Amino acid sequence: MFVRADGVAFGCCSAMFLGGNAPRLTLGRLGEKTALELWNAPAAVNARRRIYGQPHGPGPCDRCAFRVFTPEAMVRYLD
């Protein structure tokens, strides 16, 4: 989980590098919810289930260079 300075929590730090209308695993805002509530948010639980059960993660994780080890993903990471 990654929390920005304004309290918005994402499922991971890679969400910060997605541009445009790319899907992000936004969990909510720290302060409005506890860290445990954000960690157990339905989107976070569902994403973890899919990551553990499938070779590719959910939509927000599909293009992540940390999860998809292809030349194209590594180029995106290095850019």
DONU-826787 format. One record per atom (N, C-alpha, C): chain; residue in three letters; residue number from 1; atom name; x, y, z. Coordinates in steps of 0.1 Angstrom, whole numbers. Each point is the difference from the previous one (the first is absolute). Last residue first. Layout:
> A_ALA_NUM_CA_X_Y_Z $
...
END
This chain:
> A_ASP_79_N_117_41_-184 $
> A_ASP_79_CA_-3_13_-5 $
> A_ASP_79_C_-5_9_11 $
> A_LEU_78_N_10_-46_7 $
> A_LEU_78_CA_12_8_-1 $
> A_LEU_78_C_-2_14_-5 $
> A_TYR_77_N_-36_-31_3 $
> A_TYR_77_CA_6_2_14 $
> A_TYR_77_C_12_9_-1 $
> A_ARG_76_N_-20_-15_-40 $
> A_ARG_76_CA_-9_10_7 $
> A_ARG_76_C_6_3_13 $
> A_VAL_75_N_23_-33_-23 $
> A_VAL_75_CA_2_13_-6 $
> A_VAL_75_C_-9_11_6 $
> A_MET_74_N_-6_-44_14 $
> A_MET_74_CA_13_5_5 $
> A_MET_74_C_3_14_-6 $
> A_ALA_73_N_-37_-25_-16 $
> A_ALA_73_CA_-3_5_14 $
> A_ALA_73_C_13_7_6 $
> A_GLU_72_N_4_-21_-43 $
> A_GLU_72_CA_-9_12_0 $
> A_GLU_72_C_-2_6_13 $
> A_PRO_71_N_23_-42_-3 $
> A_PRO_71_CA_8_12_-5 $
> A_PRO_71_C_-8_13_0 $
> A_THR_70_N_-17_-35_34 $
> A_THR_70_CA_1_-1_-14 $
> A_THR_70_C_9_12_-4 $
> A_PHE_69_N_-23_-19_45 $
> A_PHE_69_CA_14_0_-4 $
> A_PHE_69_C_2_-3_-15 $
> A_VAL_68_N_-37_18_38 $
> A_VAL_68_CA_0_-6_-13 $
> A_VAL_68_C_14_1_-6 $
> A_ARG_67_N_-10_17_44 $
> A_ARG_67_CA_-7_-12_-1 $
> A_ARG_67_C_2_-7_-13 $
> A_PHE_66_N_19_43_10 $
> A_PHE_66_CA_4_-8_11 $
> A_PHE_66_C_-7_-14_0 $
> A_ALA_65_N_-10_34_-31 $
> A_ALA_65_CA_13_-5_-3 $
> A_ALA_65_C_5_-9_11 $
> A_CYS_64_N_-52_10_-14 $
> A_CYS_64_CA_10_4_10 $
> A_CYS_64_C_13_-7_-4 $
> A_ARG_63_N_-45_-2_-21 $
> A_ARG_63_CA_11_7_-7 $
> A_ARG_63_C_11_3_9 $
> A_ASP_62_N_-40_-22_16 $
> A_ASP_62_CA_3_-7_-12 $
> A_ASP_62_C_13_6_-7 $
> A_CYS_61_N_-26_13_41 $
> A_CYS_61_CA_13_-6_2 $
> A_CYS_61_C_5_-6_-14 $
> A_PRO_60_N_-44_22_7 $
> A_PRO_60_CA_11_9_4 $
> A_PRO_60_C_14_-6_0 $
> A_GLY_59_N_-37_-30_-11 $
> A_GLY_59_CA_2_11_-10 $
> A_GLY_59_C_11_10_5 $
> A_PRO_58_N_4_-45_25 $
> A_PRO_58_CA_-12_7_-5 $
> A_PRO_58_C_4_11_-9 $
> A_GLY_57_N_37_-38_2 $
> A_GLY_57_CA_-9_6_10 $
> A_GLY_57_C_-12_7_-6 $
> A_HIS_56_N_29_-44_-17 $
> A_HIS_56_CA_-1_14_-2 $
> A_HIS_56_C_-10_6_10 $
> A_PRO_55_N_8_-46_3 $
> A_PRO_55_CA_13_4_-4 $
> A_PRO_55_C_1_16_-3 $
> A_GLN_54_N_-34_-22_36 $
> A_GLN_54_CA_1_1_-14 $
> A_GLN_54_C_14_5_-4 $
> A_GLY_53_N_-17_-6_46 $
> A_GLY_53_CA_-6_-11_-7 $
> A_GLY_53_C_2_0_-15 $
> A_TYR_52_N_16_34_33 $
> A_TYR_52_CA_4_-13_5 $
> A_TYR_52_C_-5_-12_-9 $
> A_ILE_51_N_-14_44_-10 $
> A_ILE_51_CA_15_-1_-2 $
> A_ILE_51_C_5_-13_4 $
> A_ARG_50_N_-46_10_7 $
> A_ARG_50_CA_3_-2_-14 $
> A_ARG_50_C_15_-2_-2 $
> A_ARG_49_N_-15_11_43 $
> A_ARG_49_CA_-4_-14_-4 $
> A_ARG_49_C_3_-3_-14 $
> A_ARG_48_N_9_44_16 $
> A_ARG_48_CA_9_-10_6 $
> A_ARG_48_C_-4_-15_-4 $
> A_ALA_47_N_-28_35_-13 $
> A_ALA_47_CA_12_1_-7 $
> A_ALA_47_C_10_-10_5 $
> A_ASN_46_N_-41_5_23 $
> A_ASN_46_CA_-2_-6_-13 $
> A_ASN_46_C_13_0_-8 $
> A_VAL_45_N_1_23_41 $
> A_VAL_45_CA_-2_-15_2 $
> A_VAL_45_C_-1_-7_-13 $
> A_ALA_44_N_1_47_-2 $
> A_ALA_44_CA_13_-6_4 $
> A_ALA_44_C_-1_-15_2 $
> A_ALA_43_N_-40_23_-9 $
> A_ALA_43_CA_9_1_-12 $
> A_ALA_43_C_13_-6_3 $
> A_PRO_42_N_-32_4_36 $
> A_PRO_42_CA_-3_-10_-10 $
> A_PRO_42_C_9_0_-12 $
> A_ALA_41_N_19_17_46 $
> A_ALA_41_CA_-10_5_-9 $
> A_ALA_41_C_-3_-11_-11 $
> A_ASN_40_N_33_0_37 $
> A_ASN_40_CA_-10_-10_-1 $
> A_ASN_40_C_-12_5_-9 $
> A_TRP_39_N_37_29_10 $
> A_TRP_39_CA_7_-13_-4 $
> A_TRP_39_C_-11_-11_-3 $
> A_LEU_38_N_-15_41_17 $
> A_LEU_38_CA_5_2_-13 $
> A_LEU_38_C_6_-13_-6 $
> A_GLU_37_N_-13_1_45 $
> A_GLU_37_CA_-12_1_-8 $
> A_GLU_37_C_4_1_-15 $
> A_LEU_36_N_34_3_32 $
> A_LEU_36_CA_-5_-14_-1 $
> A_LEU_36_C_-12_-1_-9 $
> A_ALA_35_N_19_42_10 $
> A_ALA_35_CA_8_-7_-9 $
> A_ALA_35_C_-5_-14_-2 $
> A_THR_34_N_-37_35_12 $
> A_THR_34_CA_12_-5_7 $
> A_THR_34_C_9_-7_-11 $
> A_LYS_33_N_-35_40_-13 $
> A_LYS_33_CA_0_-14_3 $
> A_LYS_33_C_13_-4_7 $
> A_GLU_32_N_-7_44_-11 $
> A_GLU_32_CA_-14_-3_-1 $
> A_GLU_32_C_-2_-15_4 $
> A_GLY_31_N_43_12_2 $
> A_GLY_31_CA_-6_11_7 $
> A_GLY_31_C_-15_-2_0 $
> A_LEU_30_N_27_-17_-40 $
> A_LEU_30_CA_4_-2_14 $
> A_LEU_30_C_-4_12_8 $
> A_ARG_29_N_-23_-18_-46 $
> A_ARG_29_CA_8_11_6 $
> A_ARG_29_C_3_-3_14 $
> A_GLY_28_N_-10_-34_-45 $
> A_GLY_28_CA_-7_10_8 $
> A_GLY_28_C_10_10_6 $
> A_LEU_27_N_9_-36_-34 $
> A_LEU_27_CA_-7_-6_11 $
> A_LEU_27_C_-8_9_9 $
> A_THR_26_N_21_-8_-53 $
> A_THR_26_CA_-2_10_10 $
> A_THR_26_C_-9_-6_11 $
> A_LEU_25_N_27_-16_-43 $
> A_LEU_25_CA_-6_-7_11 $
> A_LEU_25_C_-1_10_12 $
> A_ARG_24_N_-2_10_-55 $
> A_ARG_24_CA_9_0_12 $
> A_ARG_24_C_-7_-7_11 $
> A_PRO_23_N_-1_7_-59 $
> A_PRO_23_CA_-7_-4_13 $
> A_PRO_23_C_11_-1_11 $
> A_ALA_22_N_4_34_-41 $
> A_ALA_22_CA_4_-14_3 $
> A_ALA_22_C_-7_-3_13 $
> A_ASN_21_N_-1_42_-28 $
> A_ASN_21_CA_-11_-7_6 $
> A_ASN_21_C_3_-14_4 $
> A_GLY_20_N_41_34_-3 $
> A_GLY_20_CA_-13_1_-7 $
> A_GLY_20_C_-11_-7_7 $
> A_GLY_19_N_47_-17_15 $
> A_GLY_19_CA_-4_13_-6 $
> A_GLY_19_C_-14_-1_-6 $
> A_LEU_18_N_33_-25_40 $
> A_LEU_18_CA_-9_-2_-11 $
> A_LEU_18_C_-5_13_-5 $
> A_PHE_17_N_29_-7_39 $
> A_PHE_17_CA_7_2_-13 $
> A_PHE_17_C_-9_-2_-12 $
> A_MET_16_N_-12_-7_47 $
> A_MET_16_CA_3_14_-2 $
> A_MET_16_C_6_3_-13 $
> A_ALA_15_N_-11_-44_14 $
> A_ALA_15_CA_-12_8_-4 $
> A_ALA_15_C_3_15_-2 $
> A_SER_14_N_31_-33_18 $
> A_SER_14_CA_0_1_-14 $
> A_SER_14_C_-12_8_-5 $
> A_CYS_13_N_7_-12_46 $
> A_CYS_13_CA_7_12_-4 $
> A_CYS_13_C_-1_2_-15 $
> A_CYS_12_N_-39_-27_24 $
> A_CYS_12_CA_14_-1_-1 $
> A_CYS_12_C_6_13_-5 $
> A_GLY_11_N_-46_-5_11 $
> A_GLY_11_CA_4_-14_3 $
> A_GLY_11_C_15_-2_0 $
> A_PHE_10_N_-20_48_13 $
> A_PHE_10_CA_-1_-8_-12 $
> A_PHE_10_C_5_-14_4 $
> A_ALA_9_N_-20_49_26 $
> A_ALA_9_CA_7_-13_0 $
> A_ALA_9_C_-2_-8_-13 $
> A_VAL_8_N_-1_54_20 $
> A_VAL_8_CA_-6_-9_-9 $
> A_VAL_8_C_8_-13_0 $
> A_GLY_7_N_11_41_25 $
> A_GLY_7_CA_-7_-11_7 $
> A_GLY_7_C_-6_-10_-10 $
> A_ASP_6_N_30_39_-8 $
> A_ASP_6_CA_-13_4_2 $
> A_ASP_6_C_-9_-10_6 $
> A_ALA_5_N_45_-9_-13 $
> A_ALA_5_CA_1_10_11 $
> A_ALA_5_C_-14_5_3 $
> A_ARG_4_N_2_-49_-20 $
> A_ARG_4_CA_6_13_-4 $
> A_ARG_4_C_-1_9_12 $
> A_VAL_3_N_3_-55_0 $
> A_VAL_3_CA_-8_12_4 $
> A_VAL_3_C_7_13_-4 $
> A_PHE_2_N_-1_-58_-12 $
> A_PHE_2_CA_8_13_-1 $
> A_PHE_2_C_-10_11_4 $
> A_MET_1_N_6_-58_5 $
> A_MET_1_CA_-9_12_0 $
> A_MET_1_C_9_12_0 $
END
